[in-house]
Amino acid sequence: MNNNDLKINKELDTVYIDSSGKRHLDYVKALWSETQINIARERKLQKKQRIMDIVELIMQVLKSENWGVYYKNQPIQPLEMKDGDALYKVNQVDETEIETIITGALIKGEAWEEPSQTDSSQSKNSTTG
């Protein structure tokens, strides 16, 4: 054995791996890390559920009040008849498109409300004058 072999220690230990793939030598730290991952997952699911509840509420109000959403740039769509007379139809936005747009706006809006924003992004998003 040479002098360098004495400086290298070999040791076997248990390595704990959390669901994100991060490795921990301490069981308590691995458990804490996994708990934080689960909390983050639950918050994300709660946000999604809140957004879906808002979208469903808006759609219920539109249906219950018999309201519709139409395209502002072309509210009436002309339909051609065989005899040449004009028949017009309201150019209504599809319900799935309304839901998609509202969901996207709410997700974007929640990103503005995150507490981990920097001051520069807050001032950029501010519209007060």
C-alpha positions in Angstrom: 0.0 0.0 0.0 1.3 3.4 -0.8 0.7 6.6 1.1 -2.2 7.8 -1.1 -4.3 4.7 -0.3 -4.3 5.6 3.3 -5.9 9.0 2.6 -8.9 7.5 0.8 -11.8 6.3 3.1 -14.5 4.0 1.8 -17.8 4.2 3.5 -21.2 2.7 2.6 -24.2 4.6 3.7 -27.9 4.7 2.9 -28.9 7.3 0.4 -32.5 8.5 0.4 -34.0 9.8 -2.9 -37.1 12.0 -2.9 -39.7 12.0 -5.7 -37.9 14.9 -7.5 -34.7 12.7 -7.7 -32.7 14.7 -5.2 -30.5 12.6 -3.0 -30.2 12.9 0.8 -27.9 11.2 3.3 -30.2 12.2 6.2 -33.6 10.5 6.4 -35.2 13.5 8.2 -34.0 15.9 5.5 -35.3 13.5 2.8 -38.6 13.3 4.6 -38.8 17.1 4.9 -38.0 17.6 1.2 -40.7 15.1 0.2 -43.2 16.9 2.4 -42.3 20.2 0.7 -42.8 18.6 -2.7 -46.2 17.3 -1.7 -47.2 20.7 -0.3 -46.2 22.3 -3.6 -48.3 19.7 -5.5 -51.3 20.3 -3.4 -51.1 24.1 -3.8 -50.9 23.7 -7.5 -53.9 21.4 -7.6 -55.8 23.8 -5.4 -55.0 26.7 -7.8 -56.2 24.7 -10.7 -59.4 23.8 -8.9 -60.0 27.4 -7.9 -59.6 28.5 -11.6 -61.9 25.8 -12.8 -64.5 26.8 -10.2 -64.4 30.4 -11.4 -64.7 29.4 -15.0 -67.7 27.1 -14.2 -69.4 29.9 -12.3 -68.9 32.4 -15.2 -70.3 29.8 -17.6 -73.3 29.1 -15.4 -74.1 32.8 -15.1 -73.9 33.2 -18.9 -76.2 30.2 -19.4 -78.7 31.1 -16.6 -79.1 34.7 -17.8 -79.3 33.5 -21.4 -76.4 35.7 -22.4 -74.0 35.0 -25.2 -70.6 36.2 -26.2 -70.0 37.3 -29.8 -67.1 38.4 -31.9 -67.0 42.2 -31.7 -65.3 42.7 -35.1 -68.0 40.6 -36.8 -71.1 40.2 -34.6 -73.4 39.1 -37.4 -72.4 36.4 -39.9 -74.2 36.4 -43.3 -75.6 33.1 -44.5 -76.4 32.5 -48.2 -79.8 31.3 -49.1 -80.7 29.5 -52.4 -83.1 32.2 -53.4 -80.5 35.0 -52.8 -82.2 36.5 -49.8 -80.0 37.5 -46.9 -80.1 35.5 -43.7 -78.0 36.5 -40.8 -76.7 34.6 -37.8 -75.1 35.9 -34.6 -71.5 35.1 -34.7 -71.3 33.6 -31.2 -68.1 32.5 -29.5 -68.0 28.7 -28.7 -68.2 27.8 -25.0 -65.0 25.9 -25.0 -63.2 28.9 -26.5 -64.6 31.1 -23.8 -63.5 28.7 -21.1 -60.0 28.4 -22.6 -59.6 32.2 -22.7 -60.9 32.8 -19.2 -58.7 30.0 -17.8 -55.6 31.5 -19.5 -56.4 35.0 -18.2 -56.9 33.6 -14.6 -53.6 31.7 -14.8 -51.8 34.8 -16.1 -53.5 36.9 -13.4 -52.4 34.5 -10.6 -48.8 34.8 -11.8 -49.0 38.5 -11.0 -50.2 37.7 -7.5 -47.3 35.4 -6.6 -45.4 36.8 -3.5 -42.0 35.9 -4.9 -42.1 38.7 -7.5 -39.3 41.2 -7.9 -40.0 44.9 -7.5 -39.2 45.5 -11.2 -41.8 43.1 -12.4 -44.4 44.6 -10.1 -43.7 48.1 -11.4 -43.8 46.9 -15.0 -47.3 45.3 -14.5 -48.6 48.3 -12.6 -51.1 50.5 -14.6 -51.6 53.2 -12.0 -50.6 56.7 -13.0 
